[in-house]
Amino acid sequence: MRRARRYASLLAPVLRSQRGRLPAPWKVTLATTYVCNHRCTHCGIWTRQPKNELTTSEFASFFAANPSIRWLDLTGGEPTSRPDLPAIIEAAATLPDLLVLHFPTNGTLPHKAAEAARVAVAATPAKVIVTVSLDGPPAVHDRMRGVAGAWNGALDTYRAIDGIPGAEVVFGMTLNQDNAHAVDETVASLQAQLGAFAPDALHLNVAQRSAHYYGNADMPLPDPAQTQAALRSPPLRSPTAALERAYRALVPAYLKSGASPVRCQALSASCFVDPWGTVYPCITEDRPLGSLRERGWSLADLWRDTADAADDMAAGRCDGCWTPCEAYPSLLGALPQSAVAALKG
């Protein structure tokens, strides 16, 4: 019942986003840290030596000042590398209308990821989702991750969270030139280890370039033909599945143009906040808009000063991306187009 009320609370900003900019975001991607214990070939976050990242109390101040958040992604780096991740999650659980609480993990610390998932389920009625990153079958995954045994850690993490009532755990595979050919082999490897593993339980997305986040601005985008051949549309079993179908159906348009196939909702419905409280339109656009540490923690206050940047995002005057972090709120802000894409997908 509580979750149903929260779903209803999301309807108003989603419908309003069809008409124009919102006064504050309902979807926030928040990087908890840039510490990472993998050495990925397609991402340079691990090369950083971050210091003075937000403290537990600063995260709590951020959540207290932003009650508009309905969907929260606690990303990294590797979120489980923070000893206070459970405390950050408990602070996030105070958001009054939180509907989705999601965090990804590379699977290096299965017990830490499972602990965080248990805390989340106990702390909030929101839907708790954990994505375990997987780049391919064992040899491909370990090579791309730069860590021997990374595949085994990912599976151990999946198994640990799969047994937690109320937590949903999925695998997420980001397609690039090194692994787009290996989707079938990845599914077969998972089925060999996990038994009845449905292919649509492997969530597929497309690699993105970002100077300020991934540090991979020179990475080639995936080959359009190879990527399109790798994508499959999941069955329409839930609203989330419908979003993913629409996302995948529009990947070819993104790869052709390099721009969002629908009107982008960055700085209207969504934004990205880095581990020091600096606000960006998204993980891709290298345009810092202000420090929450310096000006107070309210995104609504900063929102009033970012109208020009929001207009640029909506008009496609940006670096261009099609990452689920921003694509999902953008798809919800363009419901007729999204519905057509989901049905065709």
Secondary structure, DSSP 8 states (H G I E B T S, - for coil): -HHHHHHHHHHHHHHHHTTS--SS-SEEEEE-----S---TT--GGG----S---HHHHHHHHHH-TT--EEEEESS-GGGSTTHHHHHHHHTT-TT--EEEEEE-SS-HHHHHHHHHHHHHH-SSEEEEEEE--SSHHHHHHHHTSTTHHHHHHHHHHHHHTSTTEEEEEEEEE-TTTGGGHHHHHHHHHHHHSS--GGGEEEEE----TTTT--TT-----HHHHHHH-----S-SHHHHHHHHHHHTHHHHHHHSS-SS---BTTTEEEE-TTSEEESSSS-----EEHHHH-S-HHHHHTT-HHHHHHHHHT-SS----HHHHHHHHHTTHHHHHHHHHH-
